[in-house]
Amino acid sequence: MSLTTAYRQVALAQALDTRPDEFGEALASGAMNVEQAQAIVSALAPLRKKVAESIIDRAAVVLAGQASALDPSELRKAGRDVLQKVAPDVAEEIERARIDDG
């Protein structure tokens, strides 16, 4: 097993342990596959330093709900914009800070 694969599996295991039940249930029921779940975890990872865990939880549930229609690549892209859906005020704050920092 490669180091990258191991890292993804550990990150997914942590997400399954800490994210809302709906995230794990989507994986267990087959509504999303492992690659999709890993894509969601990867897409949300950069947000951990910027937003509250409760917002990341909502984002994970929203993205898991979209998994039946999106492949892993599309889920990663959707992850970039998910804050606009679950916490638009926070998304605006982050964007404003990014612009101010140049």
GIPE-V877562 format. One record per pair of residues at least 24 apart in sequence whose ideal C-beta (glycine too) atoms are under 10 Angstrom apart, sorted by the first residue. I is the first residue (numbers start at 1). J is the second residue. Records with the same first field share a line. If there is no record, write none. Layout:
BEGIN
I=J ; J
END
This chain:
BEGIN
5=38
7=38 ; 42
8=34 ; 35 ; 37 ; 38 ; 39 ; 41 ; 42
9=34 ; 38
11=37 ; 38 ; 41 ; 42 ; 44 ; 45
12=37 ; 38 ; 40 ; 41 ; 42
13=41
14=41
15=40 ; 41 ; 42 ; 44 ; 45 ; 56 ; 57 ; 60
16=41
18=53 ; 56 ; 57 ; 60
19=44 ; 53 ; 56 ; 57 ; 59 ; 60 ; 61 ; 64
20=54 ; 56 ; 57 ; 58 ; 60 ; 61 ; 64
21=61
22=57 ; 60 ; 61 ; 62 ; 64 ; 65
23=57 ; 60 ; 61 ; 63 ; 64 ; 65 ; 67
24=60 ; 64
25=61 ; 64
26=60 ; 61 ; 63 ; 64 ; 65 ; 66 ; 67 ; 68
27=64 ; 67
30=67 ; 68
31=64 ; 65 ; 67 ; 68
32=63 ; 64 ; 65 ; 66 ; 67 ; 68 ; 70 ; 72 ; 75
33=67 ; 71 ; 72
34=72
35=67 ; 71 ; 72 ; 73 ; 75
36=63 ; 64 ; 66 ; 67 ; 68 ; 70 ; 71 ; 72 ; 73 ; 74 ; 75 ; 76
37=63 ; 64 ; 67 ; 72 ; 75
38=72 ; 75 ; 76
39=63 ; 67 ; 70 ; 71 ; 72 ; 73 ; 74 ; 75 ; 76 ; 77 ; 78 ; 79
40=64 ; 66 ; 67 ; 70 ; 72 ; 75 ; 76 ; 78 ; 79 ; 82
41=79
42=72 ; 75 ; 76 ; 79
43=72 ; 75 ; 76 ; 77 ; 78 ; 79 ; 80 ; 81 ; 82
44=76 ; 79 ; 82 ; 83
45=79
46=79 ; 80
47=79 ; 80 ; 82 ; 83 ; 87 ; 90 ; 94
50=83 ; 90 ; 91 ; 93 ; 94 ; 97
51=83 ; 86 ; 87 ; 90 ; 91 ; 93 ; 94
52=87 ; 90
54=86 ; 87
55=82 ; 83 ; 86 ; 87 ; 90 ; 91
56=82 ; 83 ; 86 ; 87
57=86
58=82 ; 83 ; 85 ; 86 ; 87
59=83 ; 85 ; 86 ; 87
60=86
61=86
62=86
END
